[in-house]
Amino acid sequence: MTDIAIIGAGMAGASLAGSLSGAARVTIFEAESQPGYHATGRSAAFWSESYGGPLIQPLTRASAPFLAGNGFLKARGAIHLADAAGRFRLDALRAEFPGVPLDLLDRAALEAAIPGLRPGWDHGLAEPTCADIDVAGLHAFYLAKARANGVRLVVDAGLVGAVCEGGRWRIETEAGFHESDILVDAAGAWADDVAMRCGERPLGIAPYRRTIAQLRVDPPAPADLPLIIDADANFYFKPESGGRLWLSPQDETLSAPCDCAPEEIDIAMAVDRLQRVVDWRVEAVERKWAGLRSFAPDRLPVYGFSDSGKGFFWFAGQGGFGIQTAPAAAELGAALLLGGAPELDPAPYSALRFA
């Protein structure tokens, strides 16, 4: 028996459990044998205030002191890159994020920052505050904090179903039966499926596949290369150790919740787009993977109790920004669960907006 049962031990569930630990009896149920196997373990691992839209920025900014103060951020910087046709998107980005440092770059500055830049890519915005995130370290930190404060983690415990009777949830998992006052849906791509297994109305949280490849390139990618983001959202790439490059075509393909794999066409498309930007030779695709990024219909996260009155709490729909917003989102979720006063306005993320 527990006060709060959390379904899912990825970054969402782990960070929420860590923030709740010590204030309530918490149990996390994870379907896999290893927490963070799906989206958390496949993140592109960067923190950017301009990512996700203006209503995500407060969560991102509020997370920065914790991430930086605990050594989970490493300076990287980013460049939003455009050709003549995409130049207007840079202006739109600056207008959308007036509080984020976004500095115009001319062709000479772009050539200095991106060796081998091909002609035509003449416009850019520097986002100097962009940083790499130690995703594995952050996830491990929250799990360790949760365990140290008495949180129980049950793996190989996929949800079979749950029924709320007499104000308590009776939860059946592949690891047995459990009871809890509150049930938290932090199941990522499986969030709607979990809701339906609990007799709750799904919200239309849909998973989309995103592909990343690690390339060996010639010349090797400079270690100090910023994250390069296409203003038209057709690619991004960043350096990795040993002169390697992480590259994504920024694909967003609707998918069923699953252990997804990259499609060869997406890898080929990413490489083609890279070679249209820089004159580097791609020597090998050394690794490739894909993860699912899950969005609610309005592309904002869903934090809060459902309208069923049964103690079902949504903590899902975090798209591709769940890592960079994890500290602030977890504090917000914990405050809502414990009846505290959240520092951030919870209204934009409330599950009741879908009532």
NUTI-962077 format. One line per field, with one value per residue (C-alpha): residue in one letter; x, y, z. Coordinates in nm, 3 decimals. Example, Ala and Ser with C-alpha at 12.3 -4.5 7.8 and 13.67 -1.06 7.14 Angstrom:
sedren A,S
east 1.230,1.367
north -0.450,-0.106
up 0.780,0.714
END
This chain:
sedren M,T,D,I,A,I,I,G,A,G,M,A,G,A,S,L,A,G,S,L,S,G,A,A,R,V,T,I,F,E,A,E,S,Q,P,G,Y,H,A,T,G,R,S,A,A,F,W,S,E,S,Y,G,G,P,L,I,Q,P,L,T,R,A,S,A,P,F,L,A,G,N,G,F,L,K,A,R,G,A,I,H,L,A,D,A,A,G,R,F,R,L,D,A,L,R,A,E,F,P,G,V,P,L,D,L,L,D,R,A,A,L,E,A,A,I,P,G,L,R,P,G,W,D,H,G,L,A,E,P,T,C,A,D,I,D,V,A,G,L,H,A,F,Y,L,A,K,A,R,A,N,G,V,R,L,V,V,D,A,G,L,V,G,A,V,C,E,G,G,R,W,R,I,E,T,E,A,G,F,H,E,S,D,I,L,V,D,A,A,G,A,W,A,D,D,V,A,M,R,C,G,E,R,P,L,G,I,A,P,Y,R,R,T,I,A,Q,L,R,V,D,P,P,A,P,A,D,L,P,L,I,I,D,A,D,A,N,F,Y,F,K,P,E,S,G,G,R,L,W,L,S,P,Q,D,E,T,L,S,A,P,C,D,C,A,P,E,E,I,D,I,A,M,A,V,D,R,L,Q,R,V,V,D,W,R,V,E,A,V,E,R,K,W,A,G,L,R,S,F,A,P,D,R,L,P,V,Y,G,F,S,D,S,G,K,G,F,F,W,F,A,G,Q,G,G,F,G,I,Q,T,A,P,A,A,A,E,L,G,A,A,L,L,L,G,G,A,P,E,L,D,P,A,P,Y,S,A,L,R,F,A
east 0.000,0.128,0.013,0.117,0.178,0.370,0.344,0.672,1.030,1.167,1.271,0.913,0.838,1.186,1.202,0.851,0.931,1.249,1.059,0.787,1.020,1.015,0.674,0.467,0.493,0.571,0.607,0.719,0.611,0.826,0.730,1.090,1.370,1.568,1.430,1.471,1.495,1.273,1.257,1.485,1.771,1.740,1.741,1.946,2.053,2.047,1.892,1.756,1.523,1.391,1.281,0.918,0.749,0.681,0.472,0.752,1.013,0.905,0.962,1.295,1.420,1.306,1.497,1.828,1.950,1.906,2.063,2.358,2.406,2.432,2.667,2.421,2.478,2.785,2.819,2.756,2.581,2.355,2.318,1.981,2.073,1.875,1.902,1.732,1.394,1.408,1.539,1.196,1.184,1.480,1.294,0.989,1.203,1.345,0.997,0.864,1.139,1.223,1.388,1.625,1.963,1.939,2.207,2.214,2.512,2.633,2.799,3.150,3.052,2.876,3.183,3.400,3.169,3.083,3.384,3.295,2.960,2.824,2.707,2.352,2.341,2.396,2.172,2.192,2.106,2.346,2.185,2.484,2.295,2.220,2.391,2.442,2.258,2.397,2.074,2.197,2.342,2.022,1.804,2.036,2.033,1.654,1.637,1.905,1.730,1.401,1.551,1.737,1.406,1.217,1.065,1.015,1.097,0.933,1.064,0.919,0.585,0.386,0.037,-0.237,-0.521,-0.642,-0.977,-1.062,-1.284,-1.370,-1.132,-0.831,-0.674,-0.635,-0.354,-0.268,0.080,0.285,0.462,0.143,-0.135,-0.089,-0.303,-0.260,-0.455,-0.334,-0.226,0.014,0.036,0.398,0.405,0.531,0.427,0.196,0.015,-0.320,-0.299,-0.239,-0.535,-0.767,-0.644,-0.747,-1.092,-0.992,-1.064,-0.757,-0.649,-0.507,-0.143,0.029,0.383,0.599,0.923,1.244,1.563,1.929,2.246,2.607,2.838,3.211,3.291,3.596,3.713,3.619,3.353,3.517,3.470,3.357,3.101,2.769,2.445,2.332,1.954,1.780,1.533,1.295,1.321,1.475,1.786,2.002,2.351,2.602,2.953,3.031,3.358,3.623,3.514,3.184,2.858,2.504,2.257,1.877,1.644,1.401,1.150,0.817,0.636,0.319,0.373,0.207,0.374,0.656,1.027,1.080,1.371,1.508,1.400,1.675,1.498,1.517,1.890,1.949,1.741,1.938,2.272,2.152,2.041,2.373,2.571,2.367,2.484,2.853,3.118,3.221,3.249,3.038,3.267,3.030,2.702,2.835,2.515,2.149,1.848,1.500,1.283,0.922,0.831,0.474,0.253,-0.094,-0.312,-0.200,0.165,0.183,0.253,-0.031,0.021,-0.267,-0.564,-0.819,-1.183,-1.294,-1.252,-1.078,-0.727,-0.585,-0.298,-0.153,0.220,0.275,0.284,0.629,0.726,1.097,1.142,1.084,1.453,1.531,1.216,1.234,1.334,1.066,0.800,0.869,0.842,0.517,0.377,0.481,0.317,-0.009,-0.006,0.075,-0.159,0.121,0.153,0.347,0.597,0.492,0.138,-0.004,-0.304,-0.148,-0.064,-0.378,-0.548,-0.879,-0.822,-0.938,-1.250
north 0.000,0.344,0.706,0.778,0.521,0.648,0.459,0.505,0.550,0.761,1.119,1.228,0.961,0.963,1.341,1.354,1.072,1.248,1.570,1.387,1.166,1.223,1.390,1.085,0.709,0.665,0.360,0.372,0.097,0.053,-0.180,-0.237,-0.401,-0.078,0.272,0.528,0.269,0.457,0.837,0.932,0.717,0.846,1.222,1.464,1.607,1.983,2.272,2.565,2.839,2.886,2.523,2.426,2.765,3.059,2.856,2.602,2.870,2.936,2.566,2.566,2.884,2.776,2.449,2.617,2.701,2.341,2.192,2.432,2.429,2.051,2.023,1.881,2.156,2.214,2.524,2.457,2.750,2.716,2.873,2.891,2.876,2.995,3.047,3.338,3.163,3.093,3.432,3.545,3.255,3.401,3.728,3.538,3.350,3.671,3.819,3.507,3.501,3.862,3.761,3.506,3.625,3.569,3.763,3.814,3.662,3.761,3.532,3.599,3.509,3.193,3.082,3.132,2.920,2.648,2.533,2.427,2.608,2.597,2.907,3.021,2.973,3.339,3.414,3.305,3.370,3.284,3.148,3.151,3.015,2.679,2.393,2.017,1.819,1.517,1.321,0.994,1.178,1.373,1.062,0.870,1.162,1.159,0.781,0.787,1.069,0.882,0.558,0.739,0.883,0.555,0.546,0.191,0.111,-0.197,-0.297,-0.547,-0.419,-0.319,-0.197,-0.451,-0.237,-0.034,0.029,0.300,0.160,0.331,0.616,0.387,0.253,-0.123,-0.160,-0.479,-0.497,-0.777,-0.782,-0.825,-0.624,-0.296,-0.026,0.349,0.665,0.846,0.708,0.917,0.861,0.935,0.673,0.890,0.741,0.502,0.777,0.744,0.365,0.380,0.615,0.376,0.081,0.284,0.366,0.728,0.929,0.957,1.308,1.243,1.234,1.105,0.966,1.084,0.923,1.128,0.989,1.054,0.916,0.933,1.000,0.986,1.282,1.424,1.669,1.569,1.784,2.058,1.996,2.356,2.350,2.492,2.304,2.392,2.415,2.471,2.759,2.554,2.253,2.021,1.921,1.981,1.856,1.881,1.745,1.440,1.305,1.192,1.434,1.252,1.425,1.369,1.446,1.448,1.524,1.659,1.403,1.380,1.066,0.956,0.620,0.367,0.346,0.097,0.031,0.224,0.191,0.434,0.407,0.398,0.666,0.905,0.842,0.896,1.213,1.347,1.282,1.445,1.755,1.776,1.761,2.047,2.261,2.173,2.026,1.753,1.397,1.141,0.841,0.620,0.604,0.453,0.442,0.521,0.525,0.668,0.774,0.873,1.230,1.252,1.558,1.657,1.812,2.166,2.053,2.159,1.916,1.789,1.825,1.780,1.574,1.451,1.554,1.205,1.281,0.946,1.070,1.013,1.256,1.331,1.393,1.344,1.501,1.653,1.627,1.669,1.916,1.680,1.661,2.033,2.116,1.820,2.004,2.275,2.033,1.792,2.070,2.186,1.832,1.766,2.089,1.999,1.646,1.757,2.056,2.311,2.645,2.601,2.869,2.852,2.906,2.555,2.674,2.639,2.275,2.166,1.846,2.024,2.226,1.914,1.866
up 0.000,-0.092,-0.102,-0.461,-0.735,-1.038,-1.367,-1.553,-1.430,-1.715,-1.652,-1.579,-1.321,-1.166,-1.125,-0.979,-0.737,-0.631,-0.564,-0.369,-0.169,0.203,0.188,0.090,0.047,-0.322,-0.545,-0.909,-1.147,-1.457,-1.743,-1.851,-1.655,-1.679,-1.603,-1.881,-2.159,-2.404,-2.456,-2.165,-2.290,-2.647,-2.595,-2.804,-2.469,-2.499,-2.304,-2.505,-2.391,-2.743,-2.774,-2.727,-2.751,-2.516,-2.270,-2.230,-2.167,-1.803,-1.722,-1.905,-1.740,-1.393,-1.437,-1.521,-1.167,-1.051,-1.364,-1.367,-0.990,-0.981,-1.277,-1.530,-1.790,-2.006,-2.221,-2.590,-2.758,-3.059,-3.401,-3.573,-3.941,-4.243,-4.616,-4.789,-4.792,-4.419,-4.310,-4.191,-3.944,-3.759,-3.720,-3.595,-3.342,-3.198,-3.172,-3.001,-2.736,-2.649,-2.321,-2.474,-2.606,-2.982,-3.167,-3.544,-3.728,-4.074,-4.328,-4.197,-3.841,-3.962,-4.161,-3.853,-3.639,-3.894,-4.100,-4.453,-4.459,-4.811,-5.003,-4.949,-4.571,-4.501,-4.203,-3.843,-3.482,-3.201,-2.883,-2.645,-2.343,-2.509,-2.322,-2.328,-2.058,-1.877,-1.921,-1.770,-1.471,-1.410,-1.434,-1.200,-0.956,-0.927,-0.892,-0.621,-0.436,-0.453,-0.322,-0.042,0.077,0.078,-0.271,-0.394,-0.756,-0.909,-1.252,-1.501,-1.376,-1.682,-1.598,-1.662,-1.530,-1.234,-1.066,-0.815,-0.539,-0.213,-0.284,-0.342,-0.656,-0.688,-0.939,-1.125,-1.275,-1.422,-1.084,-0.882,-0.716,-0.528,-0.370,-0.370,-0.289,-0.604,-0.939,-1.153,-1.527,-1.620,-1.895,-2.182,-2.516,-2.332,-2.136,-2.313,-2.299,-1.923,-1.882,-2.066,-1.858,-1.554,-1.689,-1.756,-2.068,-2.296,-2.392,-2.737,-2.628,-2.942,-2.983,-3.273,-3.385,-3.388,-3.545,-3.456,-3.616,-3.504,-3.797,-3.855,-4.077,-4.253,-4.138,-3.782,-3.622,-3.410,-3.038,-2.989,-3.270,-3.148,-3.185,-3.539,-3.583,-3.915,-3.893,-4.112,-3.875,-4.134,-3.934,-3.634,-3.555,-3.271,-3.208,-3.000,-2.865,-3.110,-3.381,-3.430,-3.512,-3.387,-3.664,-3.680,-3.972,-3.711,-3.830,-3.653,-3.765,-3.587,-3.424,-3.201,-2.858,-2.906,-2.884,-3.206,-3.448,-3.705,-4.068,-4.331,-4.535,-4.240,-4.196,-4.568,-4.561,-4.265,-4.434,-4.756,-4.567,-4.382,-4.705,-4.846,-4.551,-4.506,-4.734,-4.488,-4.615,-4.428,-4.380,-4.181,-3.997,-3.676,-3.470,-3.526,-3.301,-3.264,-2.974,-2.925,-2.830,-2.702,-2.746,-2.629,-2.903,-2.811,-2.771,-2.407,-2.122,-1.906,-1.530,-1.290,-1.175,-1.427,-1.402,-1.290,-0.919,-0.866,-0.785,-1.134,-1.201,-1.544,-1.575,-1.945,-2.291,-2.249,-2.614,-2.670,-2.383,-2.090,-2.000,-2.002,-1.801,-1.560,-1.240,-1.265,-1.389,-1.104,-0.845,-1.003,-1.007,-0.649,-0.530,-0.705,-0.562,-0.206,-0.202,-0.195,-0.374,-0.700,-0.793,-1.159,-1.285,-1.343,-1.549,-1.900,-1.828,-1.641,-1.750,-1.699,-2.016,-2.201,-1.989
END
